[in-house]
Amino acid sequence: MLIADESAEVAARLSDAVRDAGEIHLIGPANDGLEALQLFDRHRPDAVVLDLEIPGTNGLEVTRTIRDRDGGCLIVIVSFGANRDFIDEARAAGADHLLSKIDDIETLVELIRSL
């Protein structure tokens, strides 16, 4: 699983939650959209957890690119509080799930375990 988030604190929190879930190979974290795409191309993970507002290439563009390259990859976009328009755009770009960075860590872990 690839984690891509501009915040080192959030990336560490997500990484710790995934590691605690066990048996998940962790890639990253990537700190911007371009690095996320490079890591994705190099490792081809089954899942990507992506900050909606990641710098470089925004989360929606990264989602579209990953979806074009691998239609089967689980893409989870995380945000501190996306509005309805962003949620709709994320779905249209190919995101499978949109979760809150604050409240939905357990949901994220359960999604990853289901792979």
C-alpha positions in Angstrom: 0.0 0.0 0.0 1.2 3.5 -0.9 0.6 6.4 1.4 0.8 9.9 -0.1 0.3 12.9 2.2 1.9 16.3 2.4 1.8 16.2 6.2 4.5 14.2 7.8 2.4 13.9 10.9 -0.7 12.5 9.1 1.5 10.2 7.0 3.1 8.8 10.1 -0.3 8.3 11.8 -1.6 6.5 8.7 1.5 4.4 8.4 1.4 3.4 12.0 -2.3 2.4 11.7 -1.5 0.3 8.6 1.6 -1.3 10.2 -0.5 -2.2 13.3 -3.0 -4.0 11.0 -0.1 -6.4 10.1 0.7 -8.2 6.9 0.5 -5.1 4.7 3.6 -4.0 2.7 3.9 -0.3 3.1 5.3 2.0 0.4 6.2 5.6 1.0 5.1 7.9 2.3 5.2 10.2 -0.7 5.0 13.9 0.1 3.6 15.2 -3.2 1.7 14.0 -6.2 4.6 13.5 -8.5 6.5 11.4 -6.0 3.3 9.4 -5.4 3.0 8.6 -9.1 6.7 7.7 -9.3 6.3 5.3 -6.3 3.1 3.9 -7.8 4.8 3.2 -11.1 7.8 1.6 -9.4 5.9 -0.7 -6.9 2.4 -1.1 -8.4 0.7 -1.4 -5.0 -2.8 -2.9 -4.6 -4.0 0.2 -2.7 -3.2 3.9 -2.5 -4.1 6.3 0.4 -3.9 9.8 -1.0 -4.3 13.2 0.4 -6.9 15.2 -1.6 -4.9 18.4 -1.4 -1.4 16.9 -2.0 0.9 19.4 -3.6 2.6 19.1 -7.0 -0.2 17.3 -8.8 -3.4 17.4 -6.8 -5.1 14.3 -5.4 -7.7 14.3 -8.1 -5.1 14.3 -10.9 -3.1 11.6 -9.2 -6.3 9.5 -8.8 -7.2 9.9 -12.5 -3.6 8.9 -13.5 -3.5 5.9 -11.2 -7.0 4.8 -12.3 -5.8 5.0 -16.0 -2.7 2.9 -15.2 -4.3 0.3 -13.0 -8.1 0.0 -12.9 -8.0 -2.5 -10.1 -6.1 -0.5 -7.6 -8.1 0.5 -4.5 -7.8 4.3 -4.2 -8.8 5.9 -0.9 -8.7 9.7 -0.7 -8.2 11.2 2.7 -9.1 14.8 3.6 -9.6 17.0 6.7 -13.1 17.9 5.4 -13.9 17.9 1.8 -17.0 19.7 0.6 -19.7 18.0 -1.5 -18.1 19.2 -4.8 -14.8 17.6 -4.0 -16.4 14.4 -3.0 -18.3 14.2 -6.3 -15.1 15.1 -8.2 -13.1 12.4 -6.3 -15.7 9.8 -7.2 -15.7 10.9 -10.9 -11.9 10.8 -10.9 -12.0 7.1 -9.8 -11.6 7.2 -6.0 -13.2 4.1 -4.3 -13.5 5.8 -0.9 -13.2 9.3 0.6 -12.4 9.3 4.3 -11.7 11.9 7.0 -8.1 12.1 8.2 -9.4 12.7 11.7 -12.1 10.1 12.3 -11.8 7.2 9.8 -8.5 5.5 10.5 -10.2 2.3 11.6 -12.4 2.3 8.5 -9.2 2.7 6.5 -7.6 -0.3 8.2 -10.7 -2.4 7.6 -10.6 -1.5 3.9 -7.0 -2.5 3.6 -7.6 -5.8 5.4 -10.3 -6.6 2.9 -7.9 -6.7 0.0 
